[in-house]
Amino acid sequence: MYGILAWIFLVFAAFSETAWTFCLKFMKFRSLKTLRFISFYKWQGGLPILVPFIGYILLGPATVYFLSVAMKEMPTATAFAVWTSATLIFIKVAELVFFKQSISLIEVFFMLLIIAGIIGLKIYAV
């Protein structure tokens, strides 16, 4: 059984990866050149352009750091499987909550299978 701290770092890595993914989704590379010093800090000015870019820069290394710390205490395959599946679930939940997307019963079923797999790895992984 692995330490609880490794699992916490895996959750942090999954949250970071989820936020990084949405920063990537909302990033507008072409709009970066339109930023001006006078308006980059205003919501109607540059913040919708700058926030995803800064999140992308900060959350990528955070994901790598949290995942690497977790991998030091548990097998790589277990850490990667849990991190990937938890990220998928967090992304789907964020889409439901923030973007009002729908979900089907079959998606719920398969997400429950993923959660069962994570619990199984937590309990039975060597």
TIVEX-82376 format. One record per atom (N, C-alpha, C): residue number from 0; atom name; residue in one letter; x, y, z. Coordinates in Angstrom, 1 decimal. Atoms other than C-alpha are relative to their C-alpha. Example, Ala and Ser with C-alpha at 12.3 -4.5 7.8 and 13.67 -1.06 7.14 Angstrom:
BEGIN
REC  seq  atom  type       X       Y       Z
REC    0     N     A     0.9    -1.2     0.0
REC    0    CA     A    12.3    -4.5     7.8
REC    0     C     A     0.9     1.2     0.0
REC    1     N     S    -0.9    -1.1     0.0
REC    1    CA     S    13.7    -1.1     7.1
REC    1     C     S    -0.8     1.1     0.8
END
This chain:
BEGIN
REC  seq  atom  type       X       Y       Z
REC    0     N     M     0.9    -1.2     0.0
REC    0    CA     M     0.0     0.0     0.0
REC    0     C     M     0.9     1.2     0.0
REC    1     N     Y    -0.8    -1.2     0.1
REC    1    CA     Y     1.3     3.4    -0.9
REC    1     C     Y    -0.5     1.1     1.0
REC    2     N     G     0.4    -1.1    -0.9
REC    2    CA     G     1.3     6.5     1.3
REC    2     C     G    -1.1     0.9    -0.5
REC    3     N     I     1.1    -0.9     0.4
REC    3    CA     I    -1.7     8.8     1.3
REC    3     C     I     0.5     1.2    -0.7
REC    4     N     L    -0.6    -1.2     0.6
REC    4    CA     L     0.6    11.6     0.3
REC    4     C     L     0.2    -0.2    -1.5
REC    5     N     A    -0.1     0.3     1.5
REC    5    CA     A     1.3     9.9    -3.1
REC    5     C     A    -1.3     0.1    -0.7
REC    6     N     W     1.3     0.0     0.6
REC    6    CA     W    -2.4     9.6    -3.8
REC    6     C     W    -0.5     1.5     0.0
REC    7     N     I     0.3    -1.4     0.0
REC    7    CA     I    -2.9    13.3    -2.8
REC    7     C     I     0.7     0.7    -1.1
REC    8     N     F    -0.7    -0.6     1.1
REC    8    CA     F    -0.2    14.3    -5.2
REC    8     C     F    -0.5    -0.4    -1.4
REC    9     N     L     0.7     0.5     1.2
REC    9    CA     L    -1.9    12.2    -7.9
REC    9     C     L    -1.3     0.8    -0.3
REC   10     N     V     1.2    -0.8     0.1
REC   10    CA     V    -5.1    14.1    -7.3
REC   10     C     V     0.4     1.4    -0.4
REC   11     N     F    -0.5    -1.3     0.4
REC   11    CA     F    -3.2    17.4    -7.5
REC   11     C     F     0.4     0.0    -1.5
REC   12     N     A    -0.5     0.1     1.4
REC   12    CA     A    -1.6    16.3   -10.8
REC   12     C     A    -1.2    -0.1    -0.9
REC   13     N     A     1.2     0.2     0.9
REC   13    CA     A    -5.0    15.3   -12.2
REC   13     C     A    -0.8     1.4    -0.1
REC   14     N     F     0.6    -1.3     0.1
REC   14    CA     F    -6.5    18.7   -11.2
REC   14     C     F     0.8     1.0    -0.8
REC   15     N     S    -0.9    -0.8     0.8
REC   15    CA     S    -3.5    20.5   -12.7
REC   15     C     S    -0.2    -0.3    -1.5
REC   16     N     E     0.1     0.3     1.4
REC   16    CA     E    -3.8    18.6   -15.9
REC   16     C     E    -1.4     0.4    -0.6
REC   17     N     T     1.4    -0.4     0.5
REC   17    CA     T    -7.6    19.3   -16.1
REC   17     C     T     0.0     1.5    -0.3
REC   18     N     A    -0.1    -1.4     0.2
REC   18    CA     A    -7.0    23.0   -15.6
REC   18     C     A     0.9     0.4    -1.2
REC   19     N     W    -0.9    -0.2     1.1
REC   19    CA     W    -4.1    22.9   -18.1
REC   19     C     W    -0.7    -0.3    -1.3
REC   20     N     T     0.8     0.4     1.2
REC   20    CA     T    -6.4    21.2   -20.7
REC   20     C     T    -0.9     1.1    -0.4
REC   21     N     F     1.0    -1.1     0.3
REC   21    CA     F    -9.0    23.9   -20.4
REC   21     C     F     0.7     1.3    -0.4
REC   22     N     C    -0.8    -1.1     0.4
REC   22    CA     C    -6.3    26.6   -20.6
REC   22     C     C     0.4    -0.1    -1.5
REC   23     N     L    -0.4     0.2     1.4
REC   23    CA     L    -5.2    25.0   -23.9
REC   23     C     L    -1.2     0.2    -0.9
REC   24     N     K     1.2    -0.1     0.8
REC   24    CA     K    -8.8    24.9   -25.1
REC   24     C     K    -0.3     1.5    -0.2
REC   25     N     F     0.4    -1.4     0.2
REC   25    CA     F    -9.3    28.6   -24.5
REC   25     C     F     1.1     1.0    -0.4
REC   26     N     M    -1.1    -0.9     0.4
REC   26    CA     M    -5.9    29.9   -25.5
REC   26     C     M    -0.2     0.5    -1.5
REC   27     N     K     0.1    -0.7     1.3
REC   27    CA     K    -5.9    32.3   -28.5
REC   27     C     K     1.4     0.5    -0.4
REC   28     N     F    -1.3    -0.4     0.4
REC   28    CA     F    -2.4    32.4   -29.9
REC   28     C     F     0.1     1.2    -0.8
REC   29     N     R     0.0    -1.2     0.9
REC   29    CA     R    -3.2    34.9   -32.6
REC   29     C     R    -0.4     1.3     0.7
REC   30     N     S     0.4    -1.2    -0.7
REC   30    CA     S    -4.7    37.3   -30.1
REC   30     C     S     1.1     0.5     1.0
REC   31     N     L    -1.0    -0.5    -0.9
REC   31    CA     L    -1.5    37.4   -28.0
REC   31     C     L     0.7     1.2    -0.6
REC   32     N     K    -0.7    -1.2     0.5
REC   32    CA     K     0.0    39.9   -30.4
REC   32     C     K    -0.8     1.3     0.1
REC   33     N     T     0.9    -1.2    -0.2
REC   33    CA     T    -3.0    42.2   -29.8
REC   33     C     T     0.1     0.6     1.4
REC   34     N     L    -0.1    -0.5    -1.4
REC   34    CA     L    -2.1    42.6   -26.1
REC   34     C     L     0.7     1.4     0.0
REC   35     N     R    -0.6    -1.3    -0.2
REC   35    CA     R    -1.3    46.2   -25.1
REC   35     C     R     0.3     0.2     1.5
REC   36     N     F    -0.3    -0.3    -1.4
REC   36    CA     F     0.3    47.4   -21.9
REC   36     C     F    -1.1     0.7     0.7
REC   37     N     I     1.1    -0.8    -0.6
REC   37    CA     I    -2.6    49.7   -21.3
REC   37     C     I    -1.2    -0.8     0.4
REC   38     N     S     1.2     0.7    -0.2
REC   38    CA     S    -5.2    47.0   -21.3
REC   38     C     S     0.1    -1.5     0.3
REC   39     N     F    -0.2     1.5    -0.2
REC   39    CA     F    -3.6    43.6   -20.6
REC   39     C     F    -0.6    -0.5     1.3
REC   40     N     Y     0.5     0.4    -1.3
REC   40    CA     Y    -4.9    43.6   -17.0
REC   40     C     Y    -1.5     0.2     0.2
REC   41     N     K     1.5    -0.2     0.0
REC   41    CA     K    -8.6    44.5   -17.8
REC   41     C     K    -0.7    -1.2    -0.5
REC   42     N     W     0.7     1.2     0.5
REC   42    CA     W   -11.2    41.8   -18.2
REC   42     C     W    -0.5     0.2    -1.4
REC   43     N     Q     0.4    -0.2     1.4
REC   43    CA     Q   -12.5    43.4   -21.4
REC   43     C     Q     1.2     0.3    -0.9
REC   44     N     G    -1.2    -0.2     0.8
REC   44    CA     G    -8.9    44.0   -22.5
REC   44     C     G     0.7    -1.3    -0.3
REC   45     N     G    -0.8     1.1     0.3
REC   45    CA     G    -6.3    41.4   -22.3
REC   45     C     G    -0.1    -1.3     0.9
REC   46     N     L     0.1     1.1    -0.9
REC   46    CA     L    -7.2    39.1   -19.4
REC   46     C     L    -0.6    -1.3    -0.7
REC   47     N     P     0.5     1.3     0.6
REC   47    CA     P    -9.3    36.6   -21.5
REC   47     C     P     1.1    -0.6    -0.9
REC   48     N     I    -1.1     0.5     0.8
REC   48    CA     I    -6.2    36.3   -23.7
REC   48     C     I     1.1    -0.5     0.9
REC   49     N     L    -1.1     0.3    -0.8
REC   49    CA     L    -3.6    36.3   -21.0
REC   49     C     L    -0.2    -1.1     1.1
REC   50     N     V     0.3     1.0    -1.0
REC   50    CA     V    -5.2    34.1   -18.3
REC   50     C     V     0.3    -1.4    -0.5
REC   51     N     P    -0.3     1.4     0.5
REC   51    CA     P    -5.2    30.9   -20.4
REC   51     C     P     1.4    -0.2    -0.3
REC   52     N     F    -1.4     0.1     0.4
REC   52    CA     F    -1.7    31.6   -21.6
REC   52     C     F     0.9    -0.2     1.3
REC   53     N     I    -0.7     0.2    -1.3
REC   53    CA     I    -0.4    32.0   -18.0
REC   53     C     I    -0.3    -1.3     0.6
REC   54     N     G     0.3     1.3    -0.6
REC   54    CA     G    -2.3    29.0   -16.8
REC   54     C     G     0.7    -1.1    -0.7
REC   55     N     Y    -0.6     1.1     0.8
REC   55    CA     Y    -0.9    26.9   -19.6
REC   55     C     Y     1.5    -0.1     0.4
REC   56     N     I    -1.4     0.0    -0.4
REC   56    CA     I     2.7    28.0   -18.6
REC   56     C     I     0.2    -0.5     1.4
REC   57     N     L    -0.2     0.4    -1.4
REC   57    CA     L     2.2    27.4   -14.9
REC   57     C     L    -0.5    -1.4     0.3
REC   58     N     L     0.6     1.3    -0.4
REC   58    CA     L     0.0    24.3   -14.8
REC   58     C     L     0.7    -1.2    -0.7
REC   59     N     G    -0.8     1.1     0.6
REC   59    CA     G     2.1    22.2   -17.2
REC   59     C     G     1.1    -0.5     0.9
REC   60     N     P    -1.0     0.5    -1.0
REC   60    CA     P     5.1    22.1   -14.9
REC   60     C     P    -0.6    -0.5     1.3
REC   61     N     A     0.6     0.4    -1.2
REC   61    CA     A     2.8    21.8   -11.9
REC   61     C     A    -0.4    -1.5    -0.1
REC   62     N     T     0.5     1.4     0.2
REC   62    CA     T     1.3    18.6   -13.4
REC   62     C     T     1.2    -0.9     0.0
REC   63     N     V    -1.2     0.8     0.0
REC   63    CA     V     4.8    17.2   -14.1
REC   63     C     V     0.5    -0.2     1.4
REC   64     N     Y    -0.6     0.1    -1.4
REC   64    CA     Y     6.0    18.0   -10.6
REC   64     C     Y    -0.9    -1.0     0.9
REC   65     N     F     0.8     0.8    -0.9
REC   65    CA     F     3.0    16.5    -8.8
REC   65     C     F     0.0    -1.5    -0.4
REC   66     N     L     0.0     1.3     0.5
REC   66    CA     L     3.0    13.4   -11.0
REC   66     C     L     1.3    -0.7     0.3
REC   67     N     S    -1.3     0.6    -0.2
REC   67    CA     S     6.7    12.8   -10.6
REC   67     C     S     0.2    -0.3     1.5
REC   68     N     V    -0.1     0.3    -1.4
REC   68    CA     V     6.5    13.1    -6.8
REC   68     C     V    -0.8    -1.2     0.4
REC   69     N     A     0.8     1.2    -0.2
REC   69    CA     A     3.7    10.5    -6.8
REC   69     C     A     0.7    -1.2    -0.5
REC   70     N     M    -0.7     1.2     0.6
REC   70    CA     M     5.7     8.2    -9.0
REC   70     C     M     1.2    -0.5     0.8
REC   71     N     K    -1.2     0.4    -0.8
REC   71    CA     K     8.6     8.2    -6.6
REC   71     C     K    -0.4    -1.0     1.1
REC   72     N     E     0.5     0.9    -1.1
REC   72    CA     E     6.4     6.3    -4.1
REC   72     C     E    -0.8    -1.2    -0.4
REC   73     N     M     0.8     1.1     0.5
REC   73    CA     M     4.4     4.0    -6.3
REC   73     C     M     0.4    -0.4    -1.4
REC   74     N     P    -0.5     0.4     1.3
REC   74    CA     P     4.9     2.1    -9.5
REC   74     C     P    -0.6     0.9    -1.1
REC   75     N     T     0.3    -0.9     1.1
REC   75    CA     T     4.8     4.1   -12.7
REC   75     C     T    -1.3    -0.3    -0.7
REC   76     N     A     1.2     0.4     0.7
REC   76    CA     A     2.0     2.1   -14.3
REC   76     C     A    -1.2     0.4     0.8
REC   77     N     T     1.1    -0.4    -0.9
REC   77    CA     T    -0.3     2.6   -11.3
REC   77     C     T    -0.2     1.5     0.0
REC   78     N     A     0.2    -1.5    -0.1
REC   78    CA     A     0.4     6.3   -11.0
REC   78     C     A    -0.5     0.5    -1.3
REC   79     N     F     0.5    -0.5     1.3
REC   79    CA     F    -0.1     6.9   -14.7
REC   79     C     F    -1.4    -0.4    -0.3
REC   80     N     A     1.4     0.4     0.2
REC   80    CA     A    -3.3     4.9   -14.9
REC   80     C     A    -1.0     0.8     0.9
REC   81     N     V     0.9    -0.8    -0.9
REC   81    CA     V    -4.8     6.7   -11.9
REC   81     C     V     0.0     1.4    -0.4
REC   82     N     W    -0.1    -1.4     0.4
REC   82    CA     W    -3.6    10.1   -13.1
REC   82     C     W    -0.8     0.2    -1.3
REC   83     N     T     0.7    -0.1     1.3
REC   83    CA     T    -5.0     9.6   -16.6
REC   83     C     T    -1.5    -0.1     0.2
REC   84     N     S     1.5     0.3    -0.2
REC   84    CA     S    -8.4     8.2   -15.5
REC   84     C     S    -0.6     1.1     0.9
REC   85     N     A     0.5    -1.0    -0.9
REC   85    CA     A    -8.8    10.8   -12.7
REC   85     C     A    -0.1     1.3    -0.8
REC   86     N     T     0.0    -1.2     0.9
REC   86    CA     T    -8.0    13.6   -15.3
REC   86     C     T    -1.3    -0.1    -0.9
REC   87     N     L     1.2     0.2     0.8
REC   87    CA     L   -10.7    12.2   -17.6
REC   87     C     L    -1.3     0.3     0.7
REC   88     N     I     1.2    -0.2    -0.8
REC   88    CA     I   -13.3    12.2   -14.9
REC   88     C     I    -0.1     1.4     0.4
REC   89     N     F     0.1    -1.4    -0.4
REC   89    CA     F   -12.4    15.7   -13.7
REC   89     C     F    -0.4     0.9    -1.2
REC   90     N     I     0.3    -0.8     1.2
REC   90    CA     I   -12.6    17.0   -17.3
REC   90     C     I    -1.5    -0.2    -0.3
REC   91     N     K     1.5     0.2     0.3
REC   91    CA     K   -16.1    15.4   -17.8
REC   91     C     K    -0.8     0.7     1.0
REC   92     N     V     0.8    -0.7    -1.0
REC   92    CA     V   -17.3    16.8   -14.5
REC   92     C     V     0.1     1.5    -0.2
REC   93     N     A    -0.1    -1.4     0.3
REC   93    CA     A   -16.0    20.3   -15.4
REC   93     C     A    -0.9     0.4    -1.2
REC   94     N     E     0.9    -0.3     1.1
REC   94    CA     E   -17.8    20.1   -18.7
REC   94     C     E    -1.4     0.0     0.4
REC   95     N     L     1.4     0.0    -0.5
REC   95    CA     L   -21.0    19.2   -16.9
REC   95     C     L    -0.3     1.2     0.8
REC   96     N     V     0.3    -1.1    -0.9
REC   96    CA     V   -20.7    21.9   -14.3
REC   96     C     V     0.1     1.3    -0.6
REC   97     N     F    -0.3    -1.3     0.5
REC   97    CA     F   -19.2    24.8   -16.1
REC   97     C     F    -0.5     0.3    -1.4
REC   98     N     F     0.4    -0.2     1.4
REC   98    CA     F   -20.2    24.2   -19.7
REC   98     C     F    -1.3    -0.6    -0.4
REC   99     N     K     1.4     0.5     0.2
REC   99    CA     K   -23.6    22.6   -19.2
REC   99     C     K    -0.1    -1.0    -1.1
REC  100     N     Q     0.1     1.0     1.0
REC  100    CA     Q   -22.8    19.7   -21.5
REC  100     C     Q    -0.8    -1.2     0.6
REC  101     N     S     0.8     1.1    -0.5
REC  101    CA     S   -25.0    16.6   -21.2
REC  101     C     S     0.9    -1.2     0.2
REC  102     N     I    -0.7     1.3    -0.3
REC  102    CA     I   -24.0    13.1   -20.1
REC  102     C     I    -1.1    -1.1    -0.2
REC  103     N     S     0.9     1.1     0.1
REC  103    CA     S   -25.5     9.8   -21.0
REC  103     C     S     0.2    -1.1     1.1
REC  104     N     L    -0.2     1.1    -1.0
REC  104    CA     L   -26.1     6.8   -18.8
REC  104     C     L     1.2    -0.9    -0.3
REC  105     N     I    -1.1     0.9     0.3
REC  105    CA     I   -23.5     4.8   -20.6
REC  105     C     I     1.3     0.7     0.3
REC  106     N     E    -1.2    -0.7    -0.4
REC  106    CA     E   -20.9     7.5   -20.0
REC  106     C     E     0.1    -0.1     1.6
REC  107     N     V    -0.1     0.2    -1.4
REC  107    CA     V   -21.8     7.4   -16.3
REC  107     C     V     0.4    -1.4     0.4
REC  108     N     F    -0.4     1.4    -0.3
REC  108    CA     F   -21.5     3.6   -16.3
REC  108     C     F     1.5    -0.1    -0.2
REC  109     N     F    -1.4     0.1     0.2
REC  109    CA     F   -18.0     3.8   -17.8
REC  109     C     F     0.8     0.8     0.9
REC  110     N     M    -0.7    -0.7    -1.0
REC  110    CA     M   -16.9     6.5   -15.5
REC  110     C     M     0.0    -0.7     1.4
REC  111     N     L     0.0     0.8    -1.2
REC  111    CA     L   -18.0     4.4   -12.6
REC  111     C     L     0.9    -1.2    -0.1
REC  112     N     L    -1.0     1.0     0.2
REC  112    CA     L   -15.9     1.6   -14.0
REC  112     C     L     1.4     0.5     0.2
REC  113     N     I    -1.3    -0.6    -0.2
REC  113    CA     I   -12.9     3.9   -14.1
REC  113     C     I     0.2     0.3     1.5
REC  114     N     I    -0.1    -0.2    -1.4
REC  114    CA     I   -13.6     4.9   -10.5
REC  114     C     I     0.2    -1.3     0.8
REC  115     N     A    -0.2     1.3    -0.6
REC  115    CA     A   -13.9     1.2    -9.5
REC  115     C     A     1.5    -0.5    -0.3
REC  116     N     G    -1.4     0.4     0.3
REC  116    CA     G   -10.5     0.6   -11.2
REC  116     C     G     1.0     0.8     0.9
REC  117     N     I    -0.9    -0.8    -0.8
REC  117    CA     I    -8.9     3.5    -9.3
REC  117     C     I     0.0    -0.6     1.5
REC  118     N     I     0.1     0.5    -1.4
REC  118    CA     I   -10.3     2.1    -6.0
REC  118     C     I     0.7    -1.4     0.1
REC  119     N     G    -0.7     1.3     0.0
REC  119    CA     G    -9.1    -1.4    -6.9
REC  119     C     G     1.5     0.2     0.0
REC  120     N     L    -1.4    -0.2     0.0
REC  120    CA     L    -5.6    -0.1    -7.7
REC  120     C     L     0.5     0.6     1.4
REC  121     N     K    -0.3    -0.5    -1.4
REC  121    CA     K    -5.6     1.8    -4.3
REC  121     C     K     0.0    -1.1     1.0
REC  122     N     I     0.1     1.1    -1.0
REC  122    CA     I    -6.6    -1.3    -2.4
REC  122     C     I     0.9    -1.1    -0.3
REC  123     N     Y    -0.7     1.2     0.3
REC  123    CA     Y    -4.9    -4.1    -4.2
REC  123     C     Y     1.3     0.1    -0.7
REC  124     N     A    -1.2    -0.1     0.7
REC  124    CA     A    -1.9    -2.8    -6.0
REC  124     C     A     1.2    -0.3     0.9
REC  125     N     V    -1.2     0.4    -0.9
REC  125    CA     V     1.4    -4.2    -4.7
REC  125     C     V     1.0     1.1     0.1
END
